[in-house]
Amino acid sequence: MTDKRNIYLKMKTLEEAKNILFEAFPDFDQLLAENIDVADAVNRVLSEPVYAKMSSPNYHAAAMDGIAVAAELTFGAAETNPTILVVGKDAHYINTGHVMLENTNAVIMIENINVPDEQQQDEEQVEIIAPTFPWQNVRRMGEDIVATELVFPTNHKITPYSLGALISAGVFQVNVRKKPHVFIQPTGSELVDHRQLAQDGLIPGQVLDSNSHMLGKLVDACGGYYYKNKIVKDKFELIAKPIKDAAAGDYDMIFISGGSSAGSKDFTRQIISELGEVLIHGVTMMPGKPVIVGKINEKPIFGIPGYPVSAIIAFEQLVRPLINQMLHQPDIPDHEIEVTPTKKIPSKLGLEEFLRVKLGNVGGRIVATPLPRGAGCITSFTEADGIIRIPNHIEGIAENKPTFATLLRPLPEIKNTIVAVGSHDNTMDVLADLLRTKSSRVSLSSSHVGSMGGLMAIKKGLTHIAGTHLLNPDDGSYNISYIQKYLPDTQVKLVHLVQREQGLIVAKNNPKNIKNIEDINRKEVSFINRQSGSGTRVLLDFKLSQMGLNPVDINGYLNEEFTHMAVAVAVLSGTADAGLGIYAAAKALNLDFIPVVTESYDLVIPANVFDTKNIALLLEIIKSTEFKSRVKQLGGYHTKNTGKIIWSS
């Protein structure tokens, strides 16, 4: 091959170059999967959804150092009427994280305990001057993660926080996408490997090879694997042979580092042209103009410029997006953006707080919904889209007052997040997974605040959709009368999601012999309720009213949880004997279920977002056979009218 000057092909804009690149490799995302130990899975991408195999914590644990007691023994304690407890009988010393003893349900902090001056012989006593309440200073079983719930969806990239959540959830093996394999060939007669540098150092005309190492680590950072071949001199045959071998091998992508410009010793374009096809030679960006993109054996090959900054720009703008496509990952760097909190966020004066939040673009503004603040809730990090840093000299952030958040996910992904606020249902987990499977750009972020909370979020313009199942006791209909009452000035469409079986969740084999709603009025039956404003709470109150039962007579009526799975785990752990919830939650934890009603669970969608691409994609998934099939597998659901618009305002 004789030395000659290259002639640049027609230069492309960066946008044109990207379009050509992705059109040339439209299906370049079909990586095989492999099963690996979870401890080795950080920065890998899930090839299928992962569900929790155990709850976390998997036992009731003390959250403070102190004494474990039955809260009922402390009722009535006051400064003027202290309660004396006998250590070893009524009170038991316990350390943070230790298992709660049988027949105890609260921990009194050690600093709130007084030791009387006079003790009875052979009997250690403690004195308390204030009552405690059930489950105070206790981490209940399943507080963070509930067995069988979705931990992460398909295409989730596992972080160190995710690793903690997976192990806590009892997941020790995961199926992940294989790493894209990249072959890197450094070229240049002037290049020297730093490991083979002569004792006297560089001589004039020599250059240390840094680009190939840097490119390899950029591949690593994107989740790929690289092999860096030895340096070859600027001779056509010496460069062409390893490139031809790599294209015939198991590599997914090839880099030629150096030799992409127009010099007489720059052979990259000729080699690609002879072995395959040159797609792009030259992009109108600086640095990075000489980049070459080609195809050999249906594999992408890049001629990476020799100047380091040019190499970085070429990689970031063209290579990284392609690797991310292979791994079903979005492509944009994190940065800080302005966000609007959905509610007032109080914070302790004197403490700088890093608040984890979910983010979504609603009505042209990025809204931030705080996640649980508990130090034991690892999912507040794994579910977070960003972090709001609250300075130590203020007491919080006012509702609707803009502030700033550091992104943990790319902004386009945040803007393509469908925000769902409202009632909890297990089918929302299925939707979240299928949405990410269908498109790596769009995700679903759910906050469980109850049906009424969802309607109020619609009214304030803080959500795209609201799940609701509010019963009208006058005619037995669902949702429409509430929308008419609380959203009279907001145009919405009501889309039917599922019919579901709602009933009493009880322990396996129903040891308390509970048969119906009336039985939860029995004194020996402890109940776990849903929060005020939830559709399940509305249903319960309606049933109690029908039977003439007074809520204050129900043992546990004021004990609340925010999801059906949380109700189910309360029954599983023995916190309660019964709770009103959906059949799918009972089935998931192998509990017994007593049917009460078949109800409609619908989605309220504002008219101004109904025709957007993201909502259209969501509705397409809802109507799909795959969604209906997976919903039916959960148990207790009916999908005859799923996806139909049943009412419009």
Rosetta blueprint (number, residue, H / E / L):
1 M L
2 T L
3 D L
4 K L
5 R L
6 N L
7 I L
8 Y L
9 L L
10 K L
11 M L
12 K E
13 T L
14 L H
15 E H
16 E H
17 A H
18 K H
19 N H
20 I H
21 L H
22 F H
23 E H
24 A H
25 F L
26 P L
27 D L
28 F L
29 D L
30 Q L
31 L L
32 L L
33 A E
34 E E
35 N E
36 I E
37 D E
38 V H
39 A H
40 D H
41 A L
42 V L
43 N L
44 R L
45 V E
46 L E
47 S L
48 E L
49 P L
50 V E
51 Y E
52 A L
53 K L
54 M L
55 S L
56 S E
57 P L
58 N L
59 Y L
60 H L
61 A E
62 A E
63 A L
64 M L
65 D L
66 G E
67 I E
68 A E
69 V E
70 A L
71 A H
72 E H
73 L H
74 T H
75 F L
76 G L
77 A L
78 A E
79 E L
80 T L
81 N E
82 P L
83 T E
84 I E
85 L E
86 V E
87 V E
88 G L
89 K L
90 D L
91 A E
92 H E
93 Y E
94 I E
95 N L
96 T L
97 G L
98 H L
99 V E
100 M L
101 L L
102 E L
103 N L
104 T L
105 N L
106 A E
107 V E
108 I E
109 M E
110 I H
111 E H
112 N H
113 I L
114 N E
115 V L
116 P L
117 D L
118 E L
119 Q L
120 Q L
121 Q L
122 D L
123 E L
124 E L
125 Q E
126 V E
127 E E
128 I E
129 I L
130 A L
131 P L
132 T L
133 F L
134 P L
135 W L
136 Q L
137 N L
138 V E
139 R E
140 R L
141 M L
142 G L
143 E L
144 D L
145 I E
146 V L
147 A L
148 T L
149 E L
150 L E
151 V E
152 F E
153 P L
154 T L
155 N L
156 H L
157 K E
158 I L
159 T L
160 P H
161 Y H
162 S H
163 L H
164 G H
165 A H
166 L H
167 I H
168 S H
169 A L
170 G L
171 V L
172 F L
173 Q E
174 V E
175 N E
176 V E
177 R E
178 K L
179 K L
180 P L
181 H E
182 V E
183 F E
184 I E
185 Q E
186 P E
187 T E
188 G L
189 S L
190 E L
191 L E
192 V E
193 D L
194 H H
195 R H
196 Q H
197 L L
198 A L
199 Q L
200 D L
201 G L
202 L L
203 I L
204 P L
205 G L
206 Q L
207 V E
208 L E
209 D L
210 S L
211 N H
212 S H
213 H H
214 M H
215 L H
216 G H
217 K H
218 L H
219 V H
220 D H
221 A H
222 C L
223 G L
224 G L
225 Y E
226 Y E
227 Y E
228 K E
229 N L
230 K L
231 I L
232 V E
233 K L
234 D L
235 K L
236 F H
237 E H
238 L H
239 I H
240 A H
241 K H
242 P H
243 I H
244 K H
245 D H
246 A H
247 A H
248 A H
249 G L
250 D L
251 Y L
252 D L
253 M E
254 I E
255 F E
256 I E
257 S E
258 G L
259 G L
260 S L
261 S L
262 A L
263 G L
264 S L
265 K L
266 D L
267 F L
268 T H
269 R H
270 Q H
271 I H
272 I H
273 S H
274 E H
275 L H
276 G L
277 E E
278 V E
279 L E
280 I E
281 H E
282 G L
283 V E
284 T L
285 M L
286 M L
287 P L
288 G L
289 K L
290 P L
291 V L
292 I E
293 V E
294 G E
295 K E
296 I E
297 N L
298 E L
299 K E
300 P E
301 I E
302 F E
303 G E
304 I E
305 P L
306 G L
307 Y L
308 P H
309 V H
310 S H
311 A H
312 I H
313 I H
314 A H
315 F H
316 E H
317 Q H
318 L H
319 V H
320 R H
321 P H
322 L H
323 I H
324 N H
325 Q H
326 M H
327 L L
328 H L
329 Q L
330 P L
331 D L
332 I L
333 P L
334 D L
335 H L
336 E E
337 I E
338 E E
339 V E
340 T E
341 P E
342 T L
343 K L
344 K L
345 I E
346 P E
347 S L
348 K L
349 L L
350 G L
351 L L
352 E L
353 E E
354 F E
355 L E
356 R E
357 V E
358 K E
359 L E
360 G E
361 N E
362 V E
363 G L
364 G L
365 R E
366 I E
367 V E
368 A E
369 T E
370 P E
371 L L
372 P L
373 R L
374 G L
375 A L
376 G L
377 C L
378 I L
379 T H
380 S H
381 F H
382 T H
383 E L
384 A L
385 D L
386 G E
387 I E
388 I E
389 R E
390 I E
391 P L
392 N L
393 H L
394 I L
395 E L
396 G E
397 I E
398 A L
399 E L
400 N L
401 K L
402 P L
403 T E
404 F E
405 A E
406 T E
407 L E
408 L L
409 R L
410 P L
411 L H
412 P H
413 E H
414 I H
415 K H
416 N L
417 T E
418 I E
419 V E
420 A E
421 V E
422 G E
423 S L
424 H L
425 D L
426 N L
427 T H
428 M H
429 D H
430 V H
431 L H
432 A H
433 D H
434 L H
435 L H
436 R H
437 T H
438 K H
439 S L
440 S L
441 R L
442 V L
443 S E
444 L E
445 S E
446 S E
447 S E
448 H E
449 V L
450 G L
451 S H
452 M H
453 G H
454 G H
455 L H
456 M H
457 A H
458 I H
459 K H
460 K L
461 G L
462 L L
463 T L
464 H L
465 I E
466 A E
467 G E
468 T E
469 H L
470 L L
471 L E
472 N L
473 P L
474 D L
475 D L
476 G L
477 S L
478 Y E
479 N L
480 I H
481 S H
482 Y H
483 I H
484 Q H
485 K H
486 Y H
487 L L
488 P L
489 D L
490 T L
491 Q L
492 V E
493 K E
494 L E
495 V E
496 H E
497 L E
498 V E
499 Q E
500 R E
501 E E
502 Q E
503 G E
504 L E
505 I E
506 V E
507 A L
508 K L
509 N L
510 N L
511 P L
512 K L
513 N L
514 I L
515 K L
516 N L
517 I H
518 E H
519 D H
520 I H
521 N H
522 R L
523 K L
524 E L
525 V L
526 S L
527 F E
528 I E
529 N E
530 R E
531 Q L
532 S L
533 G L
534 S L
535 G H
536 T H
537 R H
538 V H
539 L H
540 L H
541 D H
542 F H
543 K H
544 L H
545 S H
546 Q H
547 M H
548 G L
549 L L
550 N L
551 P H
552 V H
553 D H
554 I L
555 N L
556 G L
557 Y L
558 L L
559 N L
560 E E
561 E E
562 F L
563 T L
564 H H
565 M H
566 A H
567 V H
568 A H
569 V H
570 A H
571 V H
572 L H
573 S H
574 G L
575 T L
576 A L
577 D L
578 A E
579 G E
580 L E
581 G E
582 I E
583 Y H
584 A H
585 A H
586 A H
587 K H
588 A H
589 L L
590 N L
591 L L
592 D E
593 F E
594 I E
595 P E
596 V E
597 V E
598 T E
599 E E
600 S E
601 Y E
602 D E
603 L E
604 V E
605 I E
606 P E
607 A H
608 N H
609 V H
610 F H
611 D L
612 T L
613 K H
614 N H
615 I H
616 A H
617 L H
618 L H
619 L H
620 E H
621 I H
622 I H
623 K H
624 S L
625 T H
626 E H
627 F H
628 K H
629 S H
630 R H
631 V H
632 K H
633 Q H
634 L H
635 G L
636 G L
637 Y E
638 H E
639 T L
640 K L
641 N L
642 T L
643 G L
644 K L
645 I E
646 I E
647 W E
648 S E
649 S L
